[in-house]
Amino acid sequence: MKALKSPYQTWICIHEHDLGLDAVYVHTPNPYDSYFPHKVEELERNCKLPHTFKDLIDLHPFDVSYDQSECGEVYYIQSKEQGIRL
């Protein structure tokens, strides 16, 4: 990502009850008029880290946010220092 000359967003989604929906995202402006930057309006910022993530995610360089919607319960993990925030 250091060589990329345009703005970007990166984040990881972890679905609490459907691991098949987990994903890593890299999002940039594009010629197809896709919305950029991506925003998730209802995020619970700086949420409590689930016990299962405790030893996997260092909270110094990463933020963990949470959203519960029709898509289910989703945790968003994003670098504090790189890219545009969700």
Backbone as a chain_set.jsonl record, in Angstrom:
{"seq": "MKALKSPYQTWICIHEHDLGLDAVYVHTPNPYDSYFPHKVEELERNCKLPHTFKDLIDLHPFDVSYDQSECGEVYYIQSKEQGIRL", "coords": {"N": [[0.812, -1.189, 0.0], [2.11, 1.148, 0.444], [3.238, 2.064, -1.927], [1.1, 2.898, -3.405], [-0.445, 5.561, -5.025], [-2.816, 6.879, -4.59], [-5.662, 7.773, -2.483], [-6.829, 5.45, 0.028], [-8.641, 2.758, 1.617], [-8.483, 0.263, 4.08], [-9.691, -2.675, 5.621], [-10.756, -5.255, 7.872], [-13.345, -7.589, 8.058], [-15.058, -9.439, 10.415], [-17.36, -11.848, 10.89], [-19.559, -12.645, 13.398], [-21.191, -14.985, 13.53], [-21.062, -16.308, 11.096], [-18.595, -17.506, 9.572], [-17.907, -17.804, 6.933], [-18.417, -15.449, 5.695], [-16.448, -13.697, 6.406], [-13.924, -11.265, 5.605], [-11.265, -9.491, 3.877], [-10.719, -6.189, 3.033], [-9.736, -3.897, 0.49], [-10.055, -0.74, -0.52], [-10.477, 1.696, -2.987], [-10.69, 4.873, -4.758], [-12.485, 4.688, -7.865], [-13.074, 4.253, -11.433], [-15.72, 3.542, -11.811], [-17.636, 4.936, -10.505], [-17.993, 4.198, -7.891], [-18.845, 4.491, -4.473], [-16.718, 6.369, -2.484], [-14.992, 7.715, 0.19], [-15.77, 4.563, 1.782], [-18.33, 4.316, 4.176], [-19.497, 3.261, 7.325], [-22.248, 3.749, 9.004], [-23.407, 3.101, 11.538], [-21.468, 2.16, 13.337], [-20.151, 0.877, 16.339], [-17.739, 2.344, 17.922], [-14.425, 1.616, 19.12], [-15.074, -0.69, 20.583], [-15.577, -3.295, 23.038], [-13.224, -5.842, 22.938], [-13.833, -9.066, 21.688], [-13.433, -12.076, 23.581], [-12.327, -14.208, 22.116], [-10.677, -12.929, 20.298], [-8.713, -11.813, 21.782], [-5.913, -12.56, 22.116], [-5.075, -12.314, 19.525], [-5.265, -9.805, 18.278], [-3.589, -6.827, 18.378], [-4.229, -4.017, 20.125], [-2.926, -1.592, 20.043], [-1.925, -0.738, 17.42], [-4.296, -1.102, 16.026], [-7.827, -0.497, 15.563], [-10.889, -1.699, 16.815], [-14.136, -2.104, 15.81], [-17.736, -2.395, 16.016], [-20.727, -3.718, 14.609], [-24.183, -4.289, 14.492], [-26.563, -5.543, 12.464], [-28.973, -6.195, 9.832], [-27.334, -7.876, 8.481], [-26.087, -9.306, 10.382], [-23.931, -9.838, 13.26], [-21.047, -8.005, 13.232], [-17.558, -7.537, 13.333], [-15.236, -4.966, 12.823], [-11.993, -4.435, 11.845], [-9.363, -2.21, 11.809], [-6.5, -0.394, 10.742], [-4.967, 2.048, 12.816], [-3.266, 3.906, 11.807], [-2.979, 3.872, 9.03], [-4.47, 4.54, 5.875], [-7.847, 5.707, 5.064], [-10.345, 6.219, 7.442], [-13.181, 4.129, 8.227]], "CA": [[0.0, 0.0, 0.0], [2.981, 2.323, 0.482], [3.504, 2.527, -3.289], [-0.138, 3.402, -3.991], [-0.423, 7.019, -5.1], [-4.144, 7.435, -4.374], [-6.195, 7.448, -1.154], [-7.336, 4.084, 0.134], [-9.14, 2.242, 2.878], [-8.343, -1.176, 4.292], [-10.296, -3.152, 6.853], [-11.104, -6.674, 7.974], [-14.658, -7.863, 8.654], [-15.206, -10.768, 11.001], [-18.763, -12.077, 11.221], [-19.641, -13.419, 14.635], [-21.857, -16.283, 13.413], [-20.919, -16.907, 9.764], [-17.193, -17.314, 9.198], [-17.797, -17.78, 5.478], [-18.569, -14.067, 5.235], [-15.271, -12.913, 6.802], [-13.248, -10.742, 4.419], [-10.296, -8.403, 3.93], [-11.091, -5.207, 2.01], [-8.903, -2.785, 0.065], [-11.018, 0.08, -1.262], [-9.886, 2.909, -3.554], [-11.55, 5.504, -5.765], [-12.401, 3.946, -9.112], [-13.812, 4.899, -12.524], [-17.089, 3.034, -11.916], [-18.46, 5.784, -9.654], [-18.233, 3.551, -6.613], [-18.731, 5.426, -3.371], [-15.445, 6.4, -1.774], [-14.67, 6.544, 1.015], [-16.853, 3.758, 2.329], [-18.671, 4.662, 5.556], [-20.47, 2.426, 8.023], [-22.813, 4.767, 9.883], [-23.818, 2.664, 12.875], [-20.399, 1.451, 14.031], [-19.813, 1.128, 17.735], [-16.278, 2.519, 17.896], [-13.652, 1.225, 20.303], [-15.883, -1.644, 21.341], [-14.841, -4.292, 23.805], [-12.711, -6.914, 22.098], [-14.302, -10.395, 22.1], [-12.409, -12.918, 24.199], [-11.679, -15.04, 21.097], [-9.686, -12.117, 19.58], [-7.826, -11.199, 22.768], [-4.497, -12.823, 21.854], [-4.827, -12.208, 18.087], [-5.283, -8.431, 17.788], [-2.906, -5.833, 19.203], [-5.05, -2.81, 20.058], [-2.125, -0.375, 19.881], [-1.983, -0.242, 16.043], [-5.587, -1.378, 15.385], [-9.107, -0.219, 16.199], [-11.928, -2.696, 16.602], [-15.484, -1.548, 15.891], [-18.766, -3.426, 15.985], [-22.013, -3.339, 14.026], [-25.205, -5.327, 14.451], [-27.573, -5.138, 11.491], [-29.603, -7.345, 9.176], [-26.244, -8.755, 8.027], [-25.593, -10.036, 11.54], [-22.981, -9.17, 14.132], [-19.792, -7.909, 12.486], [-16.461, -6.761, 13.888], [-14.397, -4.31, 11.822], [-10.647, -4.184, 12.353], [-8.741, -1.258, 10.889], [-5.277, 0.249, 11.223], [-5.109, 3.411, 13.314], [-2.288, 4.794, 11.186], [-2.94, 3.789, 7.573], [-5.73, 4.592, 5.152], [-8.953, 6.535, 5.515], [-11.2, 5.487, 8.377], [-14.556, 3.797, 7.847]], "C": [[0.86, 1.26, 0.0], [3.228, 2.9, -0.904], [2.262, 3.113, -3.97], [-0.165, 4.921, -3.913], [-1.794, 7.662, -4.875], [-4.618, 7.093, -2.957], [-6.766, 6.028, -1.144], [-7.904, 3.836, 1.524], [-8.835, 0.747, 2.922], [-9.043, -1.528, 5.598], [-10.56, -4.641, 6.735], [-12.476, -6.754, 8.614], [-14.657, -9.292, 9.171], [-16.647, -10.894, 11.475], [-18.842, -13.051, 12.387], [-20.187, -14.828, 14.414], [-21.742, -16.94, 12.037], [-19.516, -16.631, 9.232], [-16.975, -17.285, 7.69], [-17.933, -16.386, 4.892], [-17.395, -13.174, 5.643], [-14.52, -12.465, 5.557], [-12.216, -9.688, 4.792], [-10.623, -7.481, 2.765], [-9.968, -4.213, 1.766], [-9.78, -1.979, -0.879], [-10.34, 1.374, -1.702], [-10.905, 3.599, -4.454], [-11.4, 4.738, -7.079], [-13.282, 4.603, -10.17], [-15.274, 4.463, -12.646], [-18.046, 3.767, -10.981], [-18.863, 5.083, -8.356], [-18.026, 4.57, -5.495], [-17.368, 5.267, -2.687], [-15.354, 7.715, -1.028], [-15.925, 5.834, 1.518], [-17.073, 4.174, 3.785], [-19.685, 3.658, 6.087], [-21.006, 3.303, 9.15], [-23.021, 4.321, 11.328], [-22.725, 1.928, 13.654], [-20.295, 1.867, 15.489], [-18.29, 1.153, 17.804], [-15.655, 2.091, 19.22], [-14.44, 0.283, 21.204], [-14.971, -2.593, 22.117], [-14.463, -5.448, 22.882], [-13.243, -8.26, 22.584], [-13.141, -11.243, 22.63], [-11.639, -13.748, 23.16], [-10.614, -14.272, 20.308], [-8.557, -11.63, 20.482], [-6.344, -11.379, 22.452], [-4.132, -12.679, 20.378], [-4.666, -10.774, 17.592], [-4.632, -7.507, 18.806], [-3.664, -4.518, 19.049], [-4.245, -1.521, 19.971], [-2.167, 0.117, 18.43], [-3.346, -0.402, 15.365], [-6.762, -0.937, 16.244], [-10.048, -1.364, 15.873], [-13.271, -2.008, 16.815], [-16.484, -2.677, 15.676], [-20.035, -2.873, 15.353], [-22.946, -4.541, 14.093], [-26.32, -4.818, 13.549], [-28.23, -6.378, 10.917], [-28.567, -8.332, 8.637], [-25.678, -9.589, 9.167], [-24.662, -9.182, 12.375], [-21.606, -9.198, 13.463], [-18.794, -7.049, 13.249], [-15.615, -6.231, 12.737], [-13.059, -4.001, 12.472], [-9.927, -3.316, 11.333], [-7.524, -0.627, 11.553], [-5.586, 1.658, 11.712], [-4.282, 4.405, 12.51], [-2.323, 4.816, 9.666], [-4.342, 3.847, 6.983], [-6.753, 5.518, 5.781], [-9.888, 5.687, 6.356], [-12.58, 5.215, 7.792], [-15.506, 4.81, 8.452]], "O": [[0.394, 2.326, -0.4], [3.41, 4.109, -1.042], [2.379, 3.76, -5.011], [0.067, 5.498, -2.85], [-1.913, 8.884, -4.963], [-4.041, 6.224, -2.303], [-7.135, 5.486, -2.186], [-7.677, 4.599, 2.463], [-8.923, 0.058, 1.906], [-8.992, -0.766, 6.564], [-10.584, -5.205, 5.641], [-12.747, -6.067, 9.599], [-14.3, -10.23, 8.457], [-17.098, -10.148, 12.345], [-18.263, -14.137, 12.354], [-19.707, -15.774, 15.038], [-22.278, -18.029, 11.836], [-19.286, -15.646, 8.53], [-15.951, -16.785, 7.226], [-17.602, -16.162, 3.728], [-17.356, -12.005, 5.259], [-14.475, -13.191, 4.564], [-12.276, -9.078, 5.859], [-10.787, -7.941, 1.634], [-9.325, -3.743, 2.704], [-10.199, -2.48, -1.922], [-9.709, 2.062, -0.899], [-11.882, 2.976, -4.87], [-10.331, 4.205, -7.378], [-14.141, 5.42, -9.84], [-15.993, 4.97, -13.507], [-19.139, 3.277, -10.697], [-19.93, 5.34, -7.799], [-17.131, 5.412, -5.572], [-16.943, 4.158, -2.362], [-15.632, 8.759, -1.617], [-16.991, 6.435, 1.655], [-16.114, 4.362, 4.533], [-20.612, 3.259, 5.382], [-20.307, 3.568, 10.129], [-22.821, 5.114, 12.248], [-23.038, 1.145, 14.55], [-20.346, 3.051, 15.823], [-17.638, 0.11, 17.75], [-16.268, 2.188, 20.282], [-14.466, 0.44, 22.425], [-13.766, -2.672, 21.876], [-15.299, -5.961, 22.138], [-13.122, -8.573, 23.768], [-12.008, -11.122, 22.165], [-10.436, -13.966, 23.309], [-9.735, -14.891, 19.708], [-7.559, -11.095, 19.999], [-5.589, -10.408, 22.521], [-2.977, -12.903, 20.015], [-3.997, -10.546, 16.585], [-5.072, -7.419, 19.953], [-3.729, -3.968, 17.95], [-4.833, -0.448, 19.835], [-2.424, 1.302, 18.214], [-3.546, 0.098, 14.258], [-6.712, -0.991, 17.473], [-10.002, -1.927, 14.779], [-13.515, -1.408, 17.862], [-16.132, -3.764, 15.219], [-20.375, -1.704, 15.539], [-22.551, -5.666, 13.789], [-26.944, -3.795, 13.83], [-28.068, -7.478, 11.445], [-28.889, -9.49, 8.368], [-24.871, -10.488, 8.932], [-24.607, -7.962, 12.222], [-21.069, -10.264, 13.164], [-19.133, -5.976, 13.748], [-15.314, -6.959, 11.791], [-13.005, -3.374, 13.53], [-9.883, -3.639, 10.146], [-7.515, -0.362, 12.755], [-6.373, 2.376, 11.096], [-4.558, 5.604, 12.526], [-1.738, 5.716, 9.063], [-5.282, 3.271, 7.529], [-6.556, 6.041, 6.877], [-10.183, 4.547, 5.998], [-13.08, 5.979, 6.966], [-16.717, 4.715, 8.255]]}, "num_chains": 1, "name": "protein.A"}
